[in-house]
Amino acid sequence: MNDYITLSRAVEATQIPSGHAITLEAGTPVSITQSLGGSFTVHAATGGGLFRISAADADALGMESSSPQARAEGPFNEELVWNALREVYDPEIPVNIVDLGLIYDMKADETEGGHKVLVKMTLTAPGCGMGPTLAAEAKQRISVLPGVADADVHLVWDPPWGPERISPVGREKLGID
């Protein structure tokens, strides 16, 4: 995927790995380095560096968004929460946050009007600025699920993440073992 695409409009992007918000202007040539879970990791030809563009801005790349925006109807299902979390990808590693072992806990408590979902997640490195971006995407994906009244995703650092937390599926994707 090293062909350059010219952004058709300005987009708010997240600089990787700092997590800083930046505007990539219309006409900026970018190369898509990863397109998983609906978001895009791009390399900007001018100024260099990696940036994450959300699914909501897929049209600026000439793509269609695959991210659900509307609340789905139906009963709550815990497996749908896990599936939604599996759609969130680290922008530099082609493995979702569940298989990377970043999800430490997920609880769903029944409340008036639906379920409140609480997720505890970590990052591969405490200094990574992408944490708030990944947590916000996870929260957004959970919030639109049927039966979910509220969702919170908290970043935690204890216990520290280690590569032993990567699932067998993740290890296979990364060529480990």
N, C-alpha and C positions, 0 to 999 in steps of 0.2 A: 504494500500500500504506500509506496513512496512517491506517487504522482501528486503534484501540487494542485490544490483546489483554491480558487479565489473566493474569499468570503463575499457573499452577495450583500451583506449588511453588517453593521457593527454588532458585536456580541459581547456580553459580559462573560469572561472566562476566569478560571481559577488557575493561577500559576502553580506549577508542580516543581518541587515539593513544598514550597513555602505556604501555599494556601491563600496567597494574596489575590484579591479580586483585581482584574485588569480588563480594560476594554480593548478588544482586538477590532481594529477599524475595518470598515468595508474595503474590499480590494486587497486585504492582506492575504498573501499566498500561504497556505498551510498544507501539511501532509498528515494524513490520519495514520497514527502509529498503533492505535488500539480502538476498537469499536465494539464494546461489550456492555450488555445491560442497558443499552439505549444511550449512554453517554459516549463522548468521543475524546480521546487523548490525541492532541495534534502537536506537531512541531511547526512553529512559525518560521518561515524562511527569512523574514526580516526581523532582526533582534534576537533570533534564536530562542531556544528554550521550549519546554513542554508546557501545554495548557490543557485544561479540561473544559470541554464545552458540553453543556447539559443537553439532554434530549429535547428540551423545549426549544432549543436553538438549532435543531437539526436542519431546518430549512435553509439556514445561512450557508450550510455545507452542500446544499442540493440533495439532502436526504429527508426521509420522513421520520417523524418521532414515533418511537415504539413504547414510550413511557405512559402508563395509565394516568390520566388526570382527573377522571370523574369517579365518584364513590360508587362501588359495586353494591348491588343489593343481594341479600341472602343471609344465611346464618353464619355466625363466627366459626372459623375453622383454623385451629392452630397450625396445621400443615401449610395453609396458605401464607401464614406469617413467615414460616421458614422458607417457603418458595420465593416470597418477595425479597427476603434478605439475600437469597442466592442470586438475585438479579442486580445486586450492588457489587461493583468491581473496584478493586484497587486500580488507580489509573496507570500504574507502572507495571503491575503484575497481572497476567491474564488469568487470575483465579478470583472467584467471588469471596466475599468477606466471611461466609460460613466455612467454606473449604480451606480458607487461609487460617482458620482457627481464631478469628478476631471476635467472634461472638462468645461471650462468657456465660450469658444467662438470658433467658427470655421467659417472662411471666405474663400471663393474661388473667386479669381479675374481672369478674362480671360486675358491672356497675349499672346504674339506671341509664338506659339508652344504649347499652352495648357493652363492649369489653374495653378495658384500659390495658394497653400493652406496654410493658416496660422491658427494654432491651439494654443489657450492659455489654459494651464492646470495647475493645482496645485497638491499638495500632501496632504495626511491626516495630515502630520506633517512637518513643515519647515525643521527640522533637518534630515529628512530621506535622506540617501545617494542614494537611488534607483531612484531618480528623473531623472538624466541624462540617466539612463538605460531605464526607461519607455518612456521617451521622444524620445530617439533614436529608440526604437522599433516602436513607433507610427509613426514616420517620415518614417521609412523604409516601413512600411505597406501601408502608403498613397502614397509614391513615386512610387510604382509599379502599381498603379491603372490606368485604361485607362483615357487619357486626362489630366493627371497630369504632368506638366512640372517641377514643383518645389514644395517642401513642407518644412515648418518650424514649429517646435513645441517649444513654449516658456513656461518656467516655470514662473508662477506668484504667488504672495502671497497675493494679495488684490483683493477681500475680502478674509479673512481667510476661509479655508474649515471648515465645521461643518457637523455633521451627518444628519442634516435636508436636506442636498443636495443629499442624497442617494435616488435613484428612488424607486418607488414601487416594481419593479422587484428585485432590489438590497436588499431592506428591506426584501422581502420574502426569498431570498436566505440566508440572514443572520439571519433569524428568529426574526426580529425586528417587533414589533407591534402585 
